[in-house]
Every structure is written in C-alpha cells, then in structure tokens.
C-alpha cells in the first residue's frame, strides 16, 4: 500500500462524512450529489490501486 492509496481512501472517507453532515444540516441536494460522487470516486480509485487493477 502506497501513500497515494492511503490519501485517496482518507479523502474519500472525509468526503463521505461531509455528505452525512451536510445531509443532516439540510443542504441542497446538488451539494450532496457532488460530494457523494467525489467520495465514491476517491474510494474506488484507492481500492483499485490497492488491488493492482489500476497503476
């Protein structure tokens, strides 16, 4: 596991926490969708790099 994998996963989890927090605060759905997409992209990229599917 390299540093980039760790950074991608940590950023993805941070964004996922932001989505939950913003949802509880009643933020607009557009903000939630953008943060959710960013979170999923970071998490998938980090996991794919760990699995060696994407170098």
CHARMM internal coordinates of N, CA and C (Angstrom, degrees):
IC EDIT
DIST 1 N 1 CA 1.4530
DIST 1 CA 1 C 1.5253
ANGL 1 N 1 CA 1 C 108.07
DIST 1 C 2 N 1.3082
ANGL 1 CA 1 C 2 N 115.51
DIHE 1 N 1 CA 1 C 2 N 125.71
DIST 2 N 2 CA 1.4610
ANGL 1 C 2 N 2 CA 119.64
DIHE 1 CA 1 C 2 N 2 CA -179.10
DIST 2 CA 2 C 1.5127
ANGL 2 N 2 CA 2 C 110.59
DIHE 1 C 2 N 2 CA 2 C -97.68
DIST 2 C 3 N 1.3189
ANGL 2 CA 2 C 3 N 115.53
DIHE 2 N 2 CA 2 C 3 N 174.55
DIST 3 N 3 CA 1.4501
ANGL 2 C 3 N 3 CA 120.62
DIHE 2 CA 2 C 3 N 3 CA -179.55
DIST 3 CA 3 C 1.5208
ANGL 3 N 3 CA 3 C 112.66
DIHE 2 C 3 N 3 CA 3 C -63.84
DIST 3 C 4 N 1.3508
ANGL 3 CA 3 C 4 N 116.97
DIHE 3 N 3 CA 3 C 4 N -35.56
DIST 4 N 4 CA 1.4616
ANGL 3 C 4 N 4 CA 119.89
DIHE 3 CA 3 C 4 N 4 CA -179.07
DIST 4 CA 4 C 1.5213
ANGL 4 N 4 CA 4 C 111.19
DIHE 3 C 4 N 4 CA 4 C -65.67
DIST 4 C 5 N 1.3278
ANGL 4 CA 4 C 5 N 117.13
DIHE 4 N 4 CA 4 C 5 N -39.08
DIST 5 N 5 CA 1.4653
ANGL 4 C 5 N 5 CA 119.99
DIHE 4 CA 4 C 5 N 5 CA 176.80
DIST 5 CA 5 C 1.5225
ANGL 5 N 5 CA 5 C 110.35
DIHE 4 C 5 N 5 CA 5 C -59.08
DIST 5 C 6 N 1.3107
ANGL 5 CA 5 C 6 N 115.94
DIHE 5 N 5 CA 5 C 6 N -46.16
DIST 6 N 6 CA 1.4530
ANGL 5 C 6 N 6 CA 121.20
DIHE 5 CA 5 C 6 N 6 CA -178.81
DIST 6 CA 6 C 1.5269
ANGL 6 N 6 CA 6 C 110.73
DIHE 5 C 6 N 6 CA 6 C -62.89
DIST 6 C 7 N 1.3211
ANGL 6 CA 6 C 7 N 116.77
DIHE 6 N 6 CA 6 C 7 N -43.82
DIST 7 N 7 CA 1.4621
ANGL 6 C 7 N 7 CA 120.68
DIHE 6 CA 6 C 7 N 7 CA -179.97
DIST 7 CA 7 C 1.5213
ANGL 7 N 7 CA 7 C 110.63
DIHE 6 C 7 N 7 CA 7 C -62.63
DIST 7 C 8 N 1.3265
ANGL 7 CA 7 C 8 N 117.54
DIHE 7 N 7 CA 7 C 8 N -44.24
DIST 8 N 8 CA 1.4614
ANGL 7 C 8 N 8 CA 120.83
DIHE 7 CA 7 C 8 N 8 CA -179.74
DIST 8 CA 8 C 1.5193
ANGL 8 N 8 CA 8 C 111.36
DIHE 7 C 8 N 8 CA 8 C -61.57
DIST 8 C 9 N 1.3094
ANGL 8 CA 8 C 9 N 117.12
DIHE 8 N 8 CA 8 C 9 N -43.17
DIST 9 N 9 CA 1.4582
ANGL 8 C 9 N 9 CA 120.71
DIHE 8 CA 8 C 9 N 9 CA -178.91
DIST 9 CA 9 C 1.5270
ANGL 9 N 9 CA 9 C 110.94
DIHE 8 C 9 N 9 CA 9 C -69.43
DIST 9 C 10 N 1.3109
ANGL 9 CA 9 C 10 N 117.81
DIHE 9 N 9 CA 9 C 10 N -41.42
DIST 10 N 10 CA 1.4653
ANGL 9 C 10 N 10 CA 120.93
DIHE 9 CA 9 C 10 N 10 CA 179.09
DIST 10 CA 10 C 1.5273
ANGL 10 N 10 CA 10 C 110.81
DIHE 9 C 10 N 10 CA 10 C -65.02
DIST 10 C 11 N 1.3283
ANGL 10 CA 10 C 11 N 117.25
DIHE 10 N 10 CA 10 C 11 N -43.40
DIST 11 N 11 CA 1.4666
ANGL 10 C 11 N 11 CA 120.10
DIHE 10 CA 10 C 11 N 11 CA 178.18
DIST 11 CA 11 C 1.5291
ANGL 11 N 11 CA 11 C 110.29
DIHE 10 C 11 N 11 CA 11 C -63.93
DIST 11 C 12 N 1.3354
ANGL 11 CA 11 C 12 N 117.04
DIHE 11 N 11 CA 11 C 12 N -41.12
DIST 12 N 12 CA 1.4594
ANGL 11 C 12 N 12 CA 120.30
DIHE 11 CA 11 C 12 N 12 CA 177.83
DIST 12 CA 12 C 1.5170
ANGL 12 N 12 CA 12 C 112.43
DIHE 11 C 12 N 12 CA 12 C -61.02
DIST 12 C 13 N 1.3272
ANGL 12 CA 12 C 13 N 117.03
DIHE 12 N 12 CA 12 C 13 N -42.81
DIST 13 N 13 CA 1.4661
ANGL 12 C 13 N 13 CA 120.49
DIHE 12 CA 12 C 13 N 13 CA 178.10
DIST 13 CA 13 C 1.5250
ANGL 13 N 13 CA 13 C 111.65
DIHE 12 C 13 N 13 CA 13 C -68.15
DIST 13 C 14 N 1.3299
ANGL 13 CA 13 C 14 N 116.50
DIHE 13 N 13 CA 13 C 14 N -36.67
DIST 14 N 14 CA 1.4598
ANGL 13 C 14 N 14 CA 120.88
DIHE 13 CA 13 C 14 N 14 CA 176.88
DIST 14 CA 14 C 1.5292
ANGL 14 N 14 CA 14 C 110.60
DIHE 13 C 14 N 14 CA 14 C -62.60
DIST 14 C 15 N 1.3336
ANGL 14 CA 14 C 15 N 116.64
DIHE 14 N 14 CA 14 C 15 N -44.46
DIST 15 N 15 CA 1.4650
ANGL 14 C 15 N 15 CA 120.41
DIHE 14 CA 14 C 15 N 15 CA 178.35
DIST 15 CA 15 C 1.5249
ANGL 15 N 15 CA 15 C 111.27
DIHE 14 C 15 N 15 CA 15 C -66.12
DIST 15 C 16 N 1.3269
ANGL 15 CA 15 C 16 N 117.09
DIHE 15 N 15 CA 15 C 16 N -36.72
DIST 16 N 16 CA 1.4653
ANGL 15 C 16 N 16 CA 119.87
DIHE 15 CA 15 C 16 N 16 CA 177.52
DIST 16 CA 16 C 1.5264
ANGL 16 N 16 CA 16 C 110.28
DIHE 15 C 16 N 16 CA 16 C -63.25
DIST 16 C 17 N 1.3147
ANGL 16 CA 16 C 17 N 117.59
DIHE 16 N 16 CA 16 C 17 N -39.97
DIST 17 N 17 CA 1.4578
ANGL 16 C 17 N 17 CA 121.13
DIHE 16 CA 16 C 17 N 17 CA 175.54
DIST 17 CA 17 C 1.5203
ANGL 17 N 17 CA 17 C 111.48
DIHE 16 C 17 N 17 CA 17 C -64.22
DIST 17 C 18 N 1.3372
ANGL 17 CA 17 C 18 N 116.40
DIHE 17 N 17 CA 17 C 18 N -36.44
DIST 18 N 18 CA 1.4629
ANGL 17 C 18 N 18 CA 120.67
DIHE 17 CA 17 C 18 N 18 CA 176.73
DIST 18 CA 18 C 1.5180
ANGL 18 N 18 CA 18 C 111.69
DIHE 17 C 18 N 18 CA 18 C -64.40
DIST 18 C 19 N 1.3318
ANGL 18 CA 18 C 19 N 116.23
DIHE 18 N 18 CA 18 C 19 N -40.41
DIST 19 N 19 CA 1.4668
ANGL 18 C 19 N 19 CA 120.09
DIHE 18 CA 18 C 19 N 19 CA 178.02
DIST 19 CA 19 C 1.5230
ANGL 19 N 19 CA 19 C 109.74
DIHE 18 C 19 N 19 CA 19 C -60.16
DIST 19 C 20 N 1.3064
ANGL 19 CA 19 C 20 N 117.24
DIHE 19 N 19 CA 19 C 20 N -46.65
DIST 20 N 20 CA 1.4702
ANGL 19 C 20 N 20 CA 121.11
DIHE 19 CA 19 C 20 N 20 CA -179.63
DIST 20 CA 20 C 1.5282
ANGL 20 N 20 CA 20 C 110.66
DIHE 19 C 20 N 20 CA 20 C -62.63
DIST 20 C 21 N 1.3263
ANGL 20 CA 20 C 21 N 116.53
DIHE 20 N 20 CA 20 C 21 N -44.54
DIST 21 N 21 CA 1.4521
ANGL 20 C 21 N 21 CA 120.70
DIHE 20 CA 20 C 21 N 21 CA -179.25
DIST 21 CA 21 C 1.5286
ANGL 21 N 21 CA 21 C 111.25
DIHE 20 C 21 N 21 CA 21 C -64.13
DIST 21 C 22 N 1.3330
ANGL 21 CA 21 C 22 N 116.45
DIHE 21 N 21 CA 21 C 22 N -45.80
DIST 22 N 22 CA 1.4632
ANGL 21 C 22 N 22 CA 120.04
DIHE 21 CA 21 C 22 N 22 CA -179.87
DIST 22 CA 22 C 1.5167
ANGL 22 N 22 CA 22 C 111.06
DIHE 21 C 22 N 22 CA 22 C -65.87
DIST 22 C 23 N 1.3310
ANGL 22 CA 22 C 23 N 117.84
DIHE 22 N 22 CA 22 C 23 N -34.82
DIST 23 N 23 CA 1.4635
ANGL 22 C 23 N 23 CA 121.24
DIHE 22 CA 22 C 23 N 23 CA 178.32
DIST 23 CA 23 C 1.5251
ANGL 23 N 23 CA 23 C 109.99
DIHE 22 C 23 N 23 CA 23 C -63.27
DIST 23 C 24 N 1.3412
ANGL 23 CA 23 C 24 N 116.46
DIHE 23 N 23 CA 23 C 24 N -41.98
DIST 24 N 24 CA 1.4649
ANGL 23 C 24 N 24 CA 120.22
DIHE 23 CA 23 C 24 N 24 CA 179.86
DIST 24 CA 24 C 1.5317
ANGL 24 N 24 CA 24 C 111.49
DIHE 23 C 24 N 24 CA 24 C -67.86
DIST 24 C 25 N 1.3353
ANGL 24 CA 24 C 25 N 117.25
DIHE 24 N 24 CA 24 C 25 N -26.80
DIST 25 N 25 CA 1.4579
ANGL 24 C 25 N 25 CA 121.05
DIHE 24 CA 24 C 25 N 25 CA -179.98
DIST 25 CA 25 C 1.5269
ANGL 25 N 25 CA 25 C 111.93
DIHE 24 C 25 N 25 CA 25 C -85.33
DIST 25 C 26 N 1.3273
ANGL 25 CA 25 C 26 N 117.53
DIHE 25 N 25 CA 25 C 26 N -7.86
DIST 26 N 26 CA 1.4538
ANGL 25 C 26 N 26 CA 120.64
DIHE 25 CA 25 C 26 N 26 CA 178.24
DIST 26 CA 26 C 1.5183
ANGL 26 N 26 CA 26 C 113.83
DIHE 25 C 26 N 26 CA 26 C 81.57
DIST 26 C 27 N 1.3131
ANGL 26 CA 26 C 27 N 117.57
DIHE 26 N 26 CA 26 C 27 N 31.46
DIST 27 N 27 CA 1.4648
ANGL 26 C 27 N 27 CA 121.42
DIHE 26 CA 26 C 27 N 27 CA 179.62
DIST 27 CA 27 C 1.5300
ANGL 27 N 27 CA 27 C 110.26
DIHE 26 C 27 N 27 CA 27 C -68.09
DIST 27 C 28 N 1.3202
ANGL 27 CA 27 C 28 N 117.33
DIHE 27 N 27 CA 27 C 28 N 161.38
DIST 28 N 28 CA 1.4698
ANGL 27 C 28 N 28 CA 120.41
DIHE 27 CA 27 C 28 N 28 CA 178.62
DIST 28 CA 28 C 1.5288
ANGL 28 N 28 CA 28 C 111.88
DIHE 27 C 28 N 28 CA 28 C -61.33
DIST 28 C 29 N 1.3247
ANGL 28 CA 28 C 29 N 115.34
DIHE 28 N 28 CA 28 C 29 N 149.19
DIST 29 N 29 CA 1.4567
ANGL 28 C 29 N 29 CA 119.86
DIHE 28 CA 28 C 29 N 29 CA -176.56
DIST 29 CA 29 C 1.5188
ANGL 29 N 29 CA 29 C 112.47
DIHE 28 C 29 N 29 CA 29 C -64.81
DIST 29 C 30 N 1.3263
ANGL 29 CA 29 C 30 N 118.68
DIHE 29 N 29 CA 29 C 30 N -28.66
DIST 30 N 30 CA 1.4595
ANGL 29 C 30 N 30 CA 121.60
DIHE 29 CA 29 C 30 N 30 CA 178.10
DIST 30 CA 30 C 1.5213
ANGL 30 N 30 CA 30 C 111.85
DIHE 29 C 30 N 30 CA 30 C -60.37
DIST 30 C 31 N 1.3168
ANGL 30 CA 30 C 31 N 116.35
DIHE 30 N 30 CA 30 C 31 N -41.28
DIST 31 N 31 CA 1.4670
ANGL 30 C 31 N 31 CA 121.10
DIHE 30 CA 30 C 31 N 31 CA 178.19
DIST 31 CA 31 C 1.5213
ANGL 31 N 31 CA 31 C 109.98
DIHE 30 C 31 N 31 CA 31 C -64.96
DIST 31 C 32 N 1.3224
ANGL 31 CA 31 C 32 N 115.94
DIHE 31 N 31 CA 31 C 32 N -42.92
DIST 32 N 32 CA 1.4659
ANGL 31 C 32 N 32 CA 120.14
DIHE 31 CA 31 C 32 N 32 CA -179.68
DIST 32 CA 32 C 1.5266
ANGL 32 N 32 CA 32 C 111.16
DIHE 31 C 32 N 32 CA 32 C -63.71
DIST 32 C 33 N 1.3305
ANGL 32 CA 32 C 33 N 116.76
DIHE 32 N 32 CA 32 C 33 N -41.05
DIST 33 N 33 CA 1.4612
ANGL 32 C 33 N 33 CA 120.55
DIHE 32 CA 32 C 33 N 33 CA -179.65
DIST 33 CA 33 C 1.5232
ANGL 33 N 33 CA 33 C 110.49
DIHE 32 C 33 N 33 CA 33 C -64.82
DIST 33 C 34 N 1.3276
ANGL 33 CA 33 C 34 N 117.29
DIHE 33 N 33 CA 33 C 34 N -45.35
DIST 34 N 34 CA 1.4669
ANGL 33 C 34 N 34 CA 119.91
DIHE 33 CA 33 C 34 N 34 CA -179.65
DIST 34 CA 34 C 1.5234
ANGL 34 N 34 CA 34 C 112.12
DIHE 33 C 34 N 34 CA 34 C -63.51
DIST 34 C 35 N 1.3197
ANGL 34 CA 34 C 35 N 117.02
DIHE 34 N 34 CA 34 C 35 N -44.08
DIST 35 N 35 CA 1.4630
ANGL 34 C 35 N 35 CA 119.56
DIHE 34 CA 34 C 35 N 35 CA 177.85
DIST 35 CA 35 C 1.5244
ANGL 35 N 35 CA 35 C 111.53
DIHE 34 C 35 N 35 CA 35 C -66.02
DIST 35 C 36 N 1.3200
ANGL 35 CA 35 C 36 N 116.69
DIHE 35 N 35 CA 35 C 36 N -37.98
DIST 36 N 36 CA 1.4612
ANGL 35 C 36 N 36 CA 120.49
DIHE 35 CA 35 C 36 N 36 CA 178.40
DIST 36 CA 36 C 1.5149
ANGL 36 N 36 CA 36 C 112.06
DIHE 35 C 36 N 36 CA 36 C -63.81
DIST 36 C 37 N 1.3249
ANGL 36 CA 36 C 37 N 116.39
DIHE 36 N 36 CA 36 C 37 N -43.31
DIST 37 N 37 CA 1.4710
ANGL 36 C 37 N 37 CA 120.40
DIHE 36 CA 36 C 37 N 37 CA 178.38
DIST 37 CA 37 C 1.5233
ANGL 37 N 37 CA 37 C 110.18
DIHE 36 C 37 N 37 CA 37 C -63.67
DIST 37 C 38 N 1.3318
ANGL 37 CA 37 C 38 N 116.80
DIHE 37 N 37 CA 37 C 38 N -44.00
DIST 38 N 38 CA 1.4665
ANGL 37 C 38 N 38 CA 120.06
DIHE 37 CA 37 C 38 N 38 CA 178.50
DIST 38 CA 38 C 1.5154
ANGL 38 N 38 CA 38 C 111.99
DIHE 37 C 38 N 38 CA 38 C -62.44
DIST 38 C 39 N 1.3103
ANGL 38 CA 38 C 39 N 116.78
DIHE 38 N 38 CA 38 C 39 N -39.97
DIST 39 N 39 CA 1.4574
ANGL 38 C 39 N 39 CA 121.45
DIHE 38 CA 38 C 39 N 39 CA 179.23
DIST 39 CA 39 C 1.5248
ANGL 39 N 39 CA 39 C 111.17
DIHE 38 C 39 N 39 CA 39 C -63.43
DIST 39 C 40 N 1.3189
ANGL 39 CA 39 C 40 N 116.26
DIHE 39 N 39 CA 39 C 40 N -47.93
DIST 40 N 40 CA 1.4659
ANGL 39 C 40 N 40 CA 120.42
DIHE 39 CA 39 C 40 N 40 CA -179.28
DIST 40 CA 40 C 1.5227
ANGL 40 N 40 CA 40 C 110.66
DIHE 39 C 40 N 40 CA 40 C -63.88
DIST 40 C 41 N 1.3275
ANGL 40 CA 40 C 41 N 117.22
DIHE 40 N 40 CA 40 C 41 N -40.67
DIST 41 N 41 CA 1.4711
ANGL 40 C 41 N 41 CA 119.88
DIHE 40 CA 40 C 41 N 41 CA -179.96
DIST 41 CA 41 C 1.5267
ANGL 41 N 41 CA 41 C 111.22
DIHE 40 C 41 N 41 CA 41 C -62.69
DIST 41 C 42 N 1.3304
ANGL 41 CA 41 C 42 N 117.20
DIHE 41 N 41 CA 41 C 42 N -43.85
DIST 42 N 42 CA 1.4675
ANGL 41 C 42 N 42 CA 120.31
DIHE 41 CA 41 C 42 N 42 CA 178.97
DIST 42 CA 42 C 1.5214
ANGL 42 N 42 CA 42 C 111.63
DIHE 41 C 42 N 42 CA 42 C -64.61
DIST 42 C 43 N 1.3186
ANGL 42 CA 42 C 43 N 117.30
DIHE 42 N 42 CA 42 C 43 N -44.65
DIST 43 N 43 CA 1.4585
ANGL 42 C 43 N 43 CA 120.32
DIHE 42 CA 42 C 43 N 43 CA -179.19
DIST 43 CA 43 C 1.5261
ANGL 43 N 43 CA 43 C 111.39
DIHE 42 C 43 N 43 CA 43 C -64.98
DIST 43 C 44 N 1.3172
ANGL 43 CA 43 C 44 N 117.89
DIHE 43 N 43 CA 43 C 44 N -43.73
DIST 44 N 44 CA 1.4683
ANGL 43 C 44 N 44 CA 120.81
DIHE 43 CA 43 C 44 N 44 CA -179.70
DIST 44 CA 44 C 1.5253
ANGL 44 N 44 CA 44 C 110.28
DIHE 43 C 44 N 44 CA 44 C -65.27
DIST 44 C 45 N 1.3288
ANGL 44 CA 44 C 45 N 117.44
DIHE 44 N 44 CA 44 C 45 N -42.95
DIST 45 N 45 CA 1.4642
ANGL 44 C 45 N 45 CA 120.00
DIHE 44 CA 44 C 45 N 45 CA 179.39
DIST 45 CA 45 C 1.5295
ANGL 45 N 45 CA 45 C 110.70
DIHE 44 C 45 N 45 CA 45 C -62.47
DIST 45 C 46 N 1.3300
ANGL 45 CA 45 C 46 N 117.56
DIHE 45 N 45 CA 45 C 46 N -42.27
DIST 46 N 46 CA 1.4644
ANGL 45 C 46 N 46 CA 120.27
DIHE 45 CA 45 C 46 N 46 CA 179.05
DIST 46 CA 46 C 1.5111
ANGL 46 N 46 CA 46 C 112.24
DIHE 45 C 46 N 46 CA 46 C -64.15
DIST 46 C 47 N 1.3275
ANGL 46 CA 46 C 47 N 117.46
DIHE 46 N 46 CA 46 C 47 N -43.56
DIST 47 N 47 CA 1.4691
ANGL 46 C 47 N 47 CA 120.70
DIHE 46 CA 46 C 47 N 47 CA -179.68
DIST 47 CA 47 C 1.5255
ANGL 47 N 47 CA 47 C 110.77
DIHE 46 C 47 N 47 CA 47 C -68.43
DIST 47 C 48 N 1.3331
ANGL 47 CA 47 C 48 N 117.36
DIHE 47 N 47 CA 47 C 48 N -39.59
DIST 48 N 48 CA 1.4661
ANGL 47 C 48 N 48 CA 119.76
DIHE 47 CA 47 C 48 N 48 CA 178.92
DIST 48 CA 48 C 1.5205
ANGL 48 N 48 CA 48 C 110.93
DIHE 47 C 48 N 48 CA 48 C -64.07
DIST 48 C 49 N 1.3270
ANGL 48 CA 48 C 49 N 117.50
DIHE 48 N 48 CA 48 C 49 N -36.64
DIST 49 N 49 CA 1.4622
ANGL 48 C 49 N 49 CA 120.13
DIHE 48 CA 48 C 49 N 49 CA 177.77
DIST 49 CA 49 C 1.5255
ANGL 49 N 49 CA 49 C 110.81
DIHE 48 C 49 N 49 CA 49 C -68.33
DIST 49 C 50 N 1.3317
ANGL 49 CA 49 C 50 N 117.49
DIHE 49 N 49 CA 49 C 50 N -36.84
DIST 50 N 50 CA 1.4711
ANGL 49 C 50 N 50 CA 120.39
DIHE 49 CA 49 C 50 N 50 CA 178.09
DIST 50 CA 50 C 1.5251
ANGL 50 N 50 CA 50 C 109.54
DIHE 49 C 50 N 50 CA 50 C -64.64
DIST 50 C 51 N 1.3319
ANGL 50 CA 50 C 51 N 116.82
DIHE 50 N 50 CA 50 C 51 N -42.22
DIST 51 N 51 CA 1.4627
ANGL 50 C 51 N 51 CA 121.14
DIHE 50 CA 50 C 51 N 51 CA -178.23
DIST 51 CA 51 C 1.5282
ANGL 51 N 51 CA 51 C 112.18
DIHE 50 C 51 N 51 CA 51 C -73.75
DIST 51 C 52 N 1.3365
ANGL 51 CA 51 C 52 N 117.59
DIHE 51 N 51 CA 51 C 52 N -11.82
DIST 52 N 52 CA 1.4547
ANGL 51 C 52 N 52 CA 120.69
DIHE 51 CA 51 C 52 N 52 CA 179.76
DIST 52 CA 52 C 1.5157
ANGL 52 N 52 CA 52 C 113.79
DIHE 51 C 52 N 52 CA 52 C 81.76
DIST 52 C 53 N 1.3360
ANGL 52 CA 52 C 53 N 116.93
DIHE 52 N 52 CA 52 C 53 N 14.68
DIST 53 N 53 CA 1.4456
ANGL 52 C 53 N 53 CA 120.48
DIHE 52 CA 52 C 53 N 53 CA -179.73
DIST 53 CA 53 C 1.5238
ANGL 53 N 53 CA 53 C 112.25
DIHE 52 C 53 N 53 CA 53 C -81.88
DIST 53 C 54 N 1.3274
ANGL 53 CA 53 C 54 N 116.01
DIHE 53 N 53 CA 53 C 54 N -19.37
DIST 54 N 54 CA 1.4443
ANGL 53 C 54 N 54 CA 120.44
DIHE 53 CA 53 C 54 N 54 CA -176.43
DIST 54 CA 54 C 1.5264
ANGL 54 N 54 CA 54 C 107.97
DIHE 53 C 54 N 54 CA 54 C -142.02
DIST 54 C 55 N 1.3142
ANGL 54 CA 54 C 55 N 117.17
DIHE 54 N 54 CA 54 C 55 N 112.13
DIST 55 N 55 CA 1.4742
ANGL 54 C 55 N 55 CA 120.51
DIHE 54 CA 54 C 55 N 55 CA -178.25
DIST 55 CA 55 C 1.4834
ANGL 55 N 55 CA 55 C 111.66
DIHE 54 C 55 N 55 CA 55 C -113.84
END
COOR INIT
IC SEED 1 N 1 CA 1 C
IC BUILD
